Amino acid sequence: MFALRLVHLIEDHADRLAEGLMRKLQNSESCSELLDAVPASEPRHRAHEIYQNVADWLSNKSDSEIEERYIGLGARRAHQGVPYSQMLYALLATKENLWEFLQDEALLEPRELIGEMDLLYTLDRFFDRAAYFSSVGYESERESELMHALSPRSAEG
C-alpha cells in the first residue's frame, strides 16, 4: 500500500520531477558536453517518460526490454559524442532527483523507516558517485593512452 502510494506520487509529479532534473543537469559541469550534444528536449522527455511510467518500468518491463532501451540510449549518446561519464552522470542524477523528491515530500514515516531509507539513500549515493568517478578516471586513462599511442616517438640515436 505504501509503495503504491509512492509510485502514484512519482507518476503524478512527473512534470515537476523532469523539470527539477533539467535544472540539476544544467547547473552541473558534469553534463556540459551532454547538454551541448543532445537536443534540449530529449533529456527532459526521457526523464518524464521514466517518472510518468515508473510502475510500468518496475513491474512490467522485462530485462530484455530495459536492455534494448538502454543499449539504444548508450549507442545514441556515443554517436552524439557524449562522454560515457556524462551519460552515466545524467542517469544517476535522474535517480538522485527522485530520492530527493521523496525525501522532500516527507512521506517516509515513521522515524525508523526514515532512518532506514536515509541509510539506503546514502549507500546508493556512494555507489553512484563511485561509478561516476571511476568512469571519469577510465575515460581519462583511455584518452591518455590514445594520445600516447598517437604521439610521434622520439628517434633513437
C-alpha positions in Angstrom: 0.0 0.0 0.0 2.8 2.5 1.0 4.8 1.5 -2.1 1.8 2.0 -4.3 1.3 5.5 -2.8 4.9 6.4 -3.6 4.6 5.2 -7.2 1.4 7.2 -7.7 3.1 10.3 -6.1 6.0 9.9 -8.6 3.8 9.5 -11.6 1.5 12.4 -10.6 4.5 14.7 -10.3 6.4 13.6 -13.4 6.5 17.1 -14.9 7.9 18.6 -11.7 10.5 15.8 -11.4 11.6 16.2 -15.0 11.9 20.0 -14.6 13.9 19.5 -11.4 16.2 17.1 -13.1 16.8 19.5 -16.0 17.8 22.3 -13.6 20.2 19.9 -11.9 21.8 18.9 -15.2 22.0 22.5 -16.4 23.7 23.5 -13.2 26.3 20.7 -13.3 29.6 20.9 -15.1 29.5 17.1 -15.2 26.9 17.3 -18.0 28.2 20.2 -20.1 29.1 18.1 -23.2 25.9 16.1 -23.0 23.8 19.2 -22.9 25.7 20.7 -25.9 25.4 17.5 -28.0 21.8 16.4 -27.2 18.7 18.4 -28.3 17.4 20.2 -25.1 14.0 18.4 -25.2 15.5 14.9 -25.3 16.8 14.5 -21.7 13.6 16.1 -20.3 11.4 13.8 -22.4 13.4 10.7 -21.3 13.2 11.7 -17.6 9.5 12.5 -17.9 8.9 9.1 -19.5 10.7 7.3 -16.7 8.9 9.2 -13.9 5.5 9.1 -15.6 5.7 5.3 -16.2 7.6 4.2 -13.1 5.1 1.5 -12.2 5.4 0.0 -15.7 9.2 0.2 -15.7 9.4 -1.5 -12.3 6.8 -4.2 -12.7 6.1 -4.8 -16.4 9.3 -4.3 -18.3 11.4 -7.4 -18.8 15.2 -7.3 -18.5 15.4 -7.6 -22.3 13.1 -4.5 -22.8 15.3 -2.5 -20.4 18.4 -3.8 -22.1 17.1 -2.9 -25.5 16.1 0.7 -24.4 19.4 1.4 -22.7 21.7 -0.2 -25.2 20.0 2.0 -27.7 20.5 5.1 -25.5 24.2 4.3 -25.0 24.7 3.8 -28.7 22.9 7.1 -29.4 25.0 9.0 -26.9 28.2 7.5 -28.3 27.2 8.6 -31.8 26.4 12.1 -30.5 29.9 12.2 -29.0 28.8 12.4 -25.4 31.4 11.1 -22.9 30.3 7.9 -21.1 30.8 9.6 -17.7 28.4 12.4 -18.6 25.8 9.9 -19.8 26.2 8.0 -16.6 26.0 11.2 -14.5 22.7 12.1 -16.1 21.2 8.6 -15.4 22.4 8.7 -11.8 21.1 12.3 -11.4 17.7 11.0 -12.6 17.7 8.6 -9.7 19.1 11.1 -7.2 16.4 13.6 -8.2 13.8 11.0 -7.4 15.3 10.3 -4.0 15.4 14.0 -3.1 11.8 14.4 -4.2 10.6 11.6 -2.0 12.6 12.9 1.0 11.1 16.4 0.4 7.6 15.1 0.3 8.2 13.7 3.9 6.2 10.6 3.2 8.8 8.4 4.7 7.3 7.9 8.2 7.6 6.6 10.9 11.0 7.7 12.1 12.6 4.2 11.9 11.6 4.0 8.2 13.1 7.4 7.6 16.4 6.3 9.2 16.5 3.1 7.1 15.7 5.0 3.9 18.3 7.5 4.7 20.9 4.8 5.1 19.8 3.2 1.8 20.0 6.5 0.1 23.4 7.2 1.5 24.7 3.8 0.4 23.1 4.2 -3.0 24.6 7.7 -3.5 28.1 6.4 -2.5 28.0 3.7 -5.1 26.6 6.1 -7.7 29.5 8.5 -7.1 32.0 5.6 -7.2 30.6 4.5 -10.6 30.6 8.1 -12.0 34.1 9.0 -10.8 35.6 5.6 -11.9 34.1 6.3 -15.3 35.8 9.7 -15.4 39.1 8.0 -14.4 38.6 5.3 -17.0 37.9 7.9 -19.8 40.9 10.0 -18.7 43.3 7.0 -18.8 41.9 5.8 -22.2 42.4 9.3 -23.6 45.9 9.4 -22.2 46.8 6.0 -23.7 45.4 7.0 -27.1 47.3 10.3 -27.1 50.5 8.4 -26.1 49.9 5.8 -28.9 49.4 8.6 -31.5 52.3 10.8 -30.4 55.4 10.6 -32.6 58.0 8.5 -31.0 61.4 10.1 -30.5 64.0 8.9 -32.8 66.5 6.5 -31.3 70.1 7.6 -31.8 
